[in-house]
Amino acid sequence: MKTIAISGSPRENVGKRDAKELRYEGKVPAVLYGGKEQQHFAVVTTELKDAIYTPEANFVEITLGTQKIKAIIKELQFHPLTDLLLHVDFLQLFDEKEILMEIPIKLTGTSPGVKMGGKLVQKLRKLRVKALPKDMPQTVEVSIAKLEVGNLFRVRDLSKGNYVITNTPEDTIVSVGMSRALKQAEQQAGKK
């Protein structure tokens, strides 16, 4: 999986006033969980843009002094009015410990049902995947090459990998429905 490198500076004071000063300086307060103890640090806001504003799932390598720590973004807090990033929570990764992440779905192929005039409806954009960090996929590929009008592709239809998908097996990922034009064409053919 793709890894984005960021550097953080340890925070001496933890509190509202300190966090406000950091934001004024263009930094974001952050916390790293999952290790022996929590680590509070600050990150320059512009360094986080590649990790946050992307449709892909990725790991983050945080440099704190001499330490390099592999982590994932667990939670983001934004200001409700200005959309300013207020706080970031990171979860530290360990090679032998499974993690749960939201992984984007990538549709591949061309549906014959869509070629005939059907409408492609993607119900899920991401799947909850549980795996070891080394087995975590960048995306989960779903082939729509065999979807005719009226067919659907469910979570249970996915091929098995070195990971576990925790979504309900009956959840529909993508389907091909009838478009208005196709319905009208069938009704016209039925009248003749």
N, C-alpha and C positions, 0 to 999 in steps of 0.2 A: 504494500500500500504506500501511496505517496506520503512523504514526511515533510512538514514545513518547519523551518528553524526560526525560533524567536529567542530573544534574550530578555531576561528579567533582572530587576535590581531588588534585593531584599528590602522589606519595609521594617523600620524600627518601631514606629507607632502604628497601632491599629485602632481605627475609630472613625467617626463621621467627619471630623475636622480634617484629619490626615487624608482621608479619601477624597474630600472636596478639593484640597490643595493639589493632589495628584491629578485629578481631572482637569483642573485649571492649567496645569503644566503640559497637558496633552497625553497623560498616562492613564492607565486603567488599573485599579486595584484587582489583584487576583489571588486565588488560593489554590494550592495543590494538595489534594487528598490522596489517600490510598497507601501512602508510605507509613513509616513508623510514627511520624507526627506531621501535622499540617504545616505547610510552609506558606507564609504570606509574602507576596512580592508585587512589584508594579511592572507593567509592560507598556511600551509606547504604543499608542492606539494604531498608528499606521502599520506596525509590524503584524497586527492581528488581522488586517483586512483580507489577506490571502487565505487565512484559515477559516474565517467566518463567512465571508461573502462569496461562497462557491457552492455549486450544486453537488460537488463531489464530497465523499467522506475522506478524511485524512487524519494521519497522526501528527502530533506536534512534538518537536524536540526543543525543550526549554533549557537554555543555558543560564544557570544561576551561579555566578562566581566561577568556580572550577568544575562544578557539577554539570553533567548533561543528562537530563531526565526525559524519557519518552512518556508521552501522555496523550490523552484525548480531551477535547472540550466536552464537559459534562453539562454545563448550564451557562446561559448568558442572560444578563439582566440589562434591559434597555429602559431609558426614560420614556414614560408613556406619551409625552407630547412631542419631545424633540428627537426621539429615536437615538439619542446619545448613548453610547455603550457605557454602562455604569459599573459592571462587575463581571468577572469571568471565573468560573470554577473549572479546574482541570482535575482529571483522574489519572494517577500514575499507572503506567503499564508494567506488568511483569511477564516474562516469557512463559512461565508455567501457570499463569492465572487467566481464566476465561474472562472476556468482557462482553458487554451487550452494547451494540451500536445500531444506529439507524443508517442503513446502506441504501443508496439510490438504485432504482430499477432502470435498466437500459433496454429499450425495445429494439430488437434486431429483426431484419428481414422485411418483406413486403407481404401484406395480407391479401389473398385473393378476394376476400369479401369486400375489402376497401376498394380494390380495383373495379369490382362490379358496381360500386356506388354505395356501399355500406359505410356506416359511421363508426370510427374507432373511438372507444371510450376507455380511458385509463382511469381506473378507480383508485389504485394505490400508486404512489410515487416513490415510497420508501418502504423497506422491510426491516423488522427488528431481527438482527442476526447476532447469535451468541457463538463465539469462537476464541481460540487462542490468538494473540496478536499476529503471529506468523501466518495463520490460516485465514485471517479476515480479508474478504474480497473488497476490491475497490468499488465494484458495482455488481449487481445481480442481473445477469442477462436473461431476458425472456424473448424467445423466438415467436414471432407472430406469423411466420411463413405459412402455417397450416390453418389459420383462422378464417373460416367462411362466415357469411352473414348468419347471425344467430348463435355463433359459437362463443365460448369464453375460456379464459385461462385462469386457473385458480392457483393458490399457494401450493396445494398438494401436488400439482402437475410439474413443479420445479424439479430439476435433476438434483440429486444429492451431491454435496461437496463435503469438505472437511469442517463444515460449520452447521449450526442448527438454526432454522428459522422459527422464531417463536410466535409468529402471527397465527391466527386460526386457520387451519388447513382449508376451510370452506370459503375464505375470503377471496373475492374475485379481484384479480390484478388488472386484466384488460379484457374487453369484449368488443365484438363487432355487431352493432345493431343496424336496423333498417333506417335509412335516411328518408326524408319526406319525398324526395324525387323517386326513390326506389319504390316506396309504397304507392305513389301515384301511378307509376308505370305498371305495377302489378294490378292495381284496380282497373286501369285502362285495358289491360290485356284480359282481365276477367269479364269485362262488359262486352267484348267482341264475340 
